[in-house]
Amino acid sequence: VIENFFGLLKSELLYLQEFESMEHFKQELEEYIHYYNHQRIKGKLKGMSPVDYRVHALKAA
């Protein structure tokens, strides 16, 4: 699972832009992780983001 995440991270963030500094990279990384967890929909999660899926699963339980 983590290998898949890092593959996506590299292809969706790292390879698409150049970073001015380590601080710039850290800021972009934090924004990407927030996007990945809260906005990026996944087919395996019934078209929901990871956070939405967890909330939905907890309500159903």
N, C-alpha and C positions, 0 to 999 in steps of 0.2 A: 504494500500500500504506500509506504513512504517513498519507495523508488518511483512510483507513478507520480506522486505529488512533486518530487524534485524534477522529474522530466517535464511536467507541465510548467513548473516554475521557470525552468530554463527557457522553454520555448515561448512562453507567454510574457516573460518579463526580461530575463537576463539577455537573451539574444536580440531583443528588439530595440534596445536603447543603450546609450553610453552614459555612464554615471560620472558626475563631476568630482565626487569625493565619496568617501566611505559613509559620511553622514547622509548624503543624497541617496546612496544605495539603501541604507537602513530605512529611510523614510519611504522610499518606493516599495521596499519589501513589506513593511508594515501595512501599507495601503493595499498591496496585492493580497496579503493574507486576509485582511478584512473583506476584500472583494470576494476571495475564494470561499470564505465561510458564510458570508451574508447575501451575496448577490449572484454568484455564478451557479446557474442551474445545472443539475446533473441528471441524465436519463436514468441511471441506476437508482436515483432517489425520487423517482416518480415526478421528475420535472421540478423539484424543489432544491433550494440551496441546502447545504448541510445543517445549518442552524434551523431553518424552517422544518426540515425533515425530523430533526430531534424533537422539536416542540410538538409537531404533529404526532409523533410516536408516543410521546409522554401523555398527550391528551387521550390517545386511543387506549392506553393501558389502564 
